[in-house]
Amino acid sequence: MTRVTATEFKNNIGAFSDAAMQEPVIITSHQRDRLVLLSADEYRRLTDGISRGVSEDRKRLIRERADYHRDTIIELANR
């Protein structure tokens, strides 16, 4: 998997966009993983599996738990 700084990504967006068609590209900021760039096909593959294989009750439960832990997740991500 390719890992680049945000500055490298900004300066070479075309090259890294092309690279993301083959494998995810991790974009870092201040030596921390911040974003992942992946192809639209890969994104659809990942999200379609979730939406087809999970019941509505399970999706609701996942959303509720994520909402409950949102502040903690954001705080940890900002460290």
VMD Tcl script that builds the backbone (N, CA, C; Angstrom):
set m [mol new atoms 237]
animate dup $m
set s [atomselect $m all]
$s set {name element resname resid chain x y z} {
  {N N MET 1 A 0.849 -1.169 0.000}
  {CA C MET 1 A 0.000 0.000 0.000}
  {C C MET 1 A 0.898 1.236 0.000}
  {N N THR 2 A 0.540 2.207 -0.798}
  {CA C THR 2 A 1.310 3.444 -0.907}
  {C C THR 2 A 0.950 4.374 0.255}
  {N N ARG 3 A 1.963 5.032 0.823}
  {CA C ARG 3 A 1.749 5.989 1.923}
  {C C ARG 3 A 2.469 7.285 1.530}
  {N N VAL 4 A 1.746 8.404 1.548}
  {CA C VAL 4 A 2.329 9.696 1.168}
  {C C VAL 4 A 1.882 10.778 2.136}
  {N N THR 5 A 2.673 11.834 2.220}
  {CA C THR 5 A 2.263 12.975 3.032}
  {C C THR 5 A 1.211 13.776 2.274}
  {N N ALA 6 A 0.471 14.590 3.001}
  {CA C ALA 6 A -0.550 15.431 2.370}
  {C C ALA 6 A 0.082 16.368 1.343}
  {N N THR 7 A 1.277 16.865 1.640}
  {CA C THR 7 A 1.967 17.763 0.708}
  {C C THR 7 A 2.352 17.027 -0.569}
  {N N GLU 8 A 2.904 15.809 -0.414}
  {CA C GLU 8 A 3.250 15.008 -1.598}
  {C C GLU 8 A 2.001 14.736 -2.428}
  {N N PHE 9 A 0.903 14.408 -1.760}
  {CA C PHE 9 A -0.343 14.134 -2.473}
  {C C PHE 9 A -0.805 15.371 -3.240}
  {N N LYS 10 A -0.790 16.526 -2.558}
  {CA C LYS 10 A -1.230 17.778 -3.193}
  {C C LYS 10 A -0.386 18.097 -4.422}
  {N N ASN 11 A 0.914 17.855 -4.318}
  {CA C ASN 11 A 1.821 18.191 -5.417}
  {C C ASN 11 A 1.793 17.185 -6.557}
  {N N ASN 12 A 1.276 15.982 -6.301}
  {CA C ASN 12 A 1.259 14.935 -7.327}
  {C C ASN 12 A -0.084 14.212 -7.354}
  {N N ILE 13 A -1.162 14.969 -7.279}
  {CA C ILE 13 A -2.486 14.376 -7.149}
  {C C ILE 13 A -2.814 13.422 -8.301}
  {N N GLY 14 A -2.400 13.755 -9.490}
  {CA C GLY 14 A -2.686 12.893 -10.637}
  {C C GLY 14 A -2.031 11.531 -10.515}
  {N N ALA 15 A -0.761 11.518 -10.146}
  {CA C ALA 15 A -0.026 10.256 -10.017}
  {C C ALA 15 A -0.615 9.393 -8.910}
  {N N PHE 16 A -0.961 10.003 -7.782}
  {CA C PHE 16 A -1.502 9.219 -6.678}
  {C C PHE 16 A -2.944 8.800 -6.935}
  {N N SER 17 A -3.681 9.596 -7.689}
  {CA C SER 17 A -5.025 9.181 -8.098}
  {C C SER 17 A -4.939 7.954 -9.001}
  {N N ASP 18 A -3.979 7.961 -9.912}
  {CA C ASP 18 A -3.763 6.791 -10.765}
  {C C ASP 18 A -3.353 5.584 -9.931}
  {N N ALA 19 A -2.482 5.792 -8.948}
  {CA C ALA 19 A -2.026 4.691 -8.090}
  {C C ALA 19 A -3.195 4.097 -7.314}
  {N N ALA 20 A -4.148 4.944 -6.902}
  {CA C ALA 20 A -5.294 4.475 -6.122}
  {C C ALA 20 A -6.216 3.571 -6.936}
  {N N MET 21 A -6.079 3.594 -8.240}
  {CA C MET 21 A -6.869 2.681 -9.074}
  {C C MET 21 A -6.386 1.242 -8.902}
  {N N GLN 22 A -5.147 1.060 -8.457}
  {CA C GLN 22 A -4.566 -0.266 -8.271}
  {C C GLN 22 A -4.610 -0.731 -6.816}
  {N N GLU 23 A -4.384 0.204 -5.888}
  {CA C GLU 23 A -4.369 -0.117 -4.464}
  {C C GLU 23 A -4.644 1.157 -3.673}
  {N N PRO 24 A -5.155 1.027 -2.452}
  {CA C PRO 24 A -5.415 2.224 -1.644}
  {C C PRO 24 A -4.137 3.024 -1.392}
  {N N VAL 25 A -4.295 4.337 -1.321}
  {CA C VAL 25 A -3.193 5.251 -1.019}
  {C C VAL 25 A -3.516 5.904 0.326}
  {N N ILE 26 A -2.622 5.734 1.289}
  {CA C ILE 26 A -2.799 6.352 2.601}
  {C C ILE 26 A -2.143 7.726 2.574}
  {N N ILE 27 A -2.899 8.734 2.980}
  {CA C ILE 27 A -2.398 10.109 3.013}
  {C C ILE 27 A -2.193 10.483 4.478}
  {N N THR 28 A -0.975 10.904 4.799}
  {CA C THR 28 A -0.634 11.210 6.182}
  {C C THR 28 A -0.531 12.720 6.403}
  {N N SER 29 A -0.672 13.098 7.654}
  {CA C SER 29 A -0.483 14.485 8.068}
  {C C SER 29 A 0.162 14.450 9.437}
  {N N HIS 30 A 1.277 15.132 9.571}
  {CA C HIS 30 A 2.017 15.142 10.836}
  {C C HIS 30 A 2.325 13.718 11.300}
  {N N GLN 31 A 2.726 12.893 10.361}
  {CA C GLN 31 A 3.151 11.513 10.587}
  {C C GLN 31 A 2.029 10.602 11.098}
  {N N ARG 32 A 0.791 10.987 10.851}
  {CA C ARG 32 A -0.361 10.165 11.222}
  {C C ARG 32 A -1.189 9.864 9.991}
  {N N ASP 33 A -1.691 8.656 9.919}
  {CA C ASP 33 A -2.603 8.314 8.827}
  {C C ASP 33 A -3.865 9.140 8.989}
  {N N ARG 34 A -4.260 9.854 7.933}
  {CA C ARG 34 A -5.444 10.715 8.013}
  {C C ARG 34 A -6.541 10.316 7.036}
  {N N LEU 35 A -6.152 9.957 5.822}
  {CA C LEU 35 A -7.133 9.644 4.778}
  {C C LEU 35 A -6.675 8.432 3.991}
  {N N VAL 36 A -7.643 7.783 3.337}
  {CA C VAL 36 A -7.323 6.698 2.414}
  {C C VAL 36 A -8.041 6.994 1.106}
  {N N LEU 37 A -7.280 7.020 0.033}
  {CA C LEU 37 A -7.832 7.242 -1.297}
  {C C LEU 37 A -7.939 5.889 -1.981}
  {N N LEU 38 A -9.139 5.560 -2.471}
  {CA C LEU 38 A -9.304 4.312 -3.197}
  {C C LEU 38 A -10.235 4.526 -4.371}
  {N N SER 39 A -10.198 3.592 -5.295}
  {CA C SER 39 A -11.004 3.730 -6.507}
  {C C SER 39 A -12.490 3.659 -6.161}
  {N N ALA 40 A -13.293 4.244 -7.018}
  {CA C ALA 40 A -14.746 4.203 -6.825}
  {C C ALA 40 A -15.246 2.763 -6.867}
  {N N ASP 41 A -14.664 1.938 -7.725}
  {CA C ASP 41 A -15.071 0.524 -7.788}
  {C C ASP 41 A -14.800 -0.184 -6.471}
  {N N GLU 42 A -13.632 0.065 -5.886}
  {CA C GLU 42 A -13.302 -0.566 -4.607}
  {C C GLU 42 A -14.224 -0.057 -3.504}
  {N N TYR 43 A -14.531 1.226 -3.508}
  {CA C TYR 43 A -15.448 1.789 -2.521}
  {C C TYR 43 A -16.823 1.133 -2.633}
  {N N ARG 44 A -17.327 1.015 -3.865}
  {CA C ARG 44 A -18.625 0.371 -4.081}
  {C C ARG 44 A -18.603 -1.083 -3.621}
  {N N ARG 45 A -17.494 -1.777 -3.911}
  {CA C ARG 45 A -17.382 -3.172 -3.501}
  {C C ARG 45 A -17.468 -3.287 -1.976}
  {N N LEU 46 A -16.781 -2.394 -1.289}
  {CA C LEU 46 A -16.790 -2.428 0.170}
  {C C LEU 46 A -18.155 -2.057 0.754}
  {N N THR 47 A -18.772 -1.030 0.218}
  {CA C THR 47 A -20.037 -0.564 0.790}
  {C C THR 47 A -21.224 -1.400 0.337}
  {N N ASP 48 A -21.193 -1.965 -0.854}
  {CA C ASP 48 A -22.296 -2.808 -1.308}
  {C C ASP 48 A -22.401 -4.052 -0.442}
  {N N GLY 49 A -21.275 -4.630 -0.087}
  {CA C GLY 49 A -21.294 -5.813 0.763}
  {C C GLY 49 A -21.915 -5.529 2.110}
  {N N ILE 50 A -21.660 -4.357 2.631}
  {CA C ILE 50 A -22.216 -3.979 3.933}
  {C C ILE 50 A -23.727 -3.806 3.824}
  {N N SER 51 A -24.162 -3.072 2.812}
  {CA C SER 51 A -25.585 -2.766 2.732}
  {C C SER 51 A -26.420 -3.993 2.376}
  {N N ARG 52 A -25.861 -4.941 1.639}
  {CA C ARG 52 A -26.628 -6.138 1.276}
  {C C ARG 52 A -26.633 -7.189 2.378}
  {N N GLY 53 A -25.532 -7.265 3.142}
  {CA C GLY 53 A -25.402 -8.351 4.096}
  {C C GLY 53 A -25.822 -8.032 5.520}
  {N N VAL 54 A -26.314 -6.820 5.770}
  {CA C VAL 54 A -26.630 -6.412 7.135}
  {C C VAL 54 A -28.105 -6.013 7.213}
  {N N SER 55 A -28.791 -6.551 8.205}
  {CA C SER 55 A -30.205 -6.223 8.372}
  {C C SER 55 A -30.373 -4.765 8.791}
  {N N GLU 56 A -31.564 -4.255 8.621}
  {CA C GLU 56 A -31.850 -2.864 9.006}
  {C C GLU 56 A -31.672 -2.670 10.510}
  {N N ASP 57 A -32.055 -3.674 11.306}
  {CA C ASP 57 A -31.861 -3.565 12.762}
  {C C ASP 57 A -30.379 -3.477 13.099}
  {N N ARG 58 A -29.569 -4.274 12.428}
  {CA C ARG 58 A -28.124 -4.255 12.678}
  {C C ARG 58 A -27.529 -2.911 12.264}
  {N N LYS 59 A -27.957 -2.379 11.120}
  {CA C LYS 59 A -27.473 -1.063 10.669}
  {C C LYS 59 A -27.830 0.014 11.689}
  {N N ARG 60 A -29.058 -0.045 12.217}
  {CA C ARG 60 A -29.486 0.926 13.217}
  {C C ARG 60 A -28.613 0.823 14.467}
  {N N LEU 61 A -28.344 -0.387 14.904}
  {CA C LEU 61 A -27.509 -0.604 16.081}
  {C C LEU 61 A -26.090 -0.082 15.865}
  {N N ILE 62 A -25.537 -0.314 14.689}
  {CA C ILE 62 A -24.200 0.187 14.353}
  {C C ILE 62 A -24.184 1.712 14.399}
  {N N ARG 63 A -25.207 2.346 13.789}
  {CA C ARG 63 A -25.284 3.809 13.801}
  {C C ARG 63 A -25.396 4.343 15.231}
  {N N GLU 64 A -26.227 3.709 16.055}
  {CA C GLU 64 A -26.399 4.151 17.436}
  {C C GLU 64 A -25.092 4.039 18.221}
  {N N ARG 65 A -24.382 2.939 18.053}
  {CA C ARG 65 A -23.122 2.761 18.773}
  {C C ARG 65 A -22.063 3.750 18.286}
  {N N ALA 66 A -22.029 3.992 16.983}
  {CA C ALA 66 A -21.074 4.971 16.455}
  {C C ALA 66 A -21.393 6.362 16.991}
  {N N ASP 67 A -22.678 6.721 17.020}
  {CA C ASP 67 A -23.072 8.022 17.559}
  {C C ASP 67 A -22.704 8.138 19.037}
  {N N TYR 68 A -22.924 7.078 19.787}
  {CA C TYR 68 A -22.615 7.077 21.215}
  {C C TYR 68 A -21.124 7.310 21.462}
  {N N HIS 69 A -20.273 6.737 20.607}
  {CA C HIS 69 A -18.822 6.817 20.795}
  {C C HIS 69 A -18.155 7.902 19.942}
  {N N ARG 70 A -18.951 8.691 19.227}
  {CA C ARG 70 A -18.416 9.685 18.283}
  {C C ARG 70 A -17.383 10.615 18.921}
  {N N ASP 71 A -17.700 11.221 20.065}
  {CA C ASP 71 A -16.781 12.173 20.696}
  {C C ASP 71 A -15.455 11.521 21.070}
  {N N THR 72 A -15.524 10.296 21.585}
  {CA C THR 72 A -14.289 9.584 21.953}
  {C C THR 72 A -13.464 9.284 20.719}
  {N N ILE 73 A -14.102 8.839 19.655}
  {CA C ILE 73 A -13.403 8.522 18.410}
  {C C ILE 73 A -12.723 9.767 17.852}
  {N N ILE 74 A -13.437 10.874 17.835}
  {CA C ILE 74 A -12.867 12.130 17.316}
  {C C ILE 74 A -11.703 12.581 18.190}
  {N N GLU 75 A -11.853 12.493 19.514}
  {CA C GLU 75 A -10.785 12.892 20.405}
  {C C GLU 75 A -9.530 12.042 20.182}
  {N N LEU 76 A -9.694 10.733 20.033}
  {CA C LEU 76 A -8.556 9.858 19.793}
  {C C LEU 76 A -7.912 10.143 18.440}
  {N N ALA 77 A -8.718 10.438 17.448}
  {CA C ALA 77 A -8.187 10.727 16.114}
  {C C ALA 77 A -7.366 12.012 16.104}
  {N N ASN 78 A -7.692 12.946 16.979}
  {CA C ASN 78 A -7.001 14.236 17.017}
  {C C ASN 78 A -5.719 14.209 17.856}
  {N N ARG 79 A -5.446 13.105 18.519}
  {CA C ARG 79 A -4.228 13.028 19.350}
  {C C ARG 79 A -2.996 12.862 18.521}
}
mol reanalyze $m
mol bondsrecalc $m
mol representation Tube
mol addrep $m
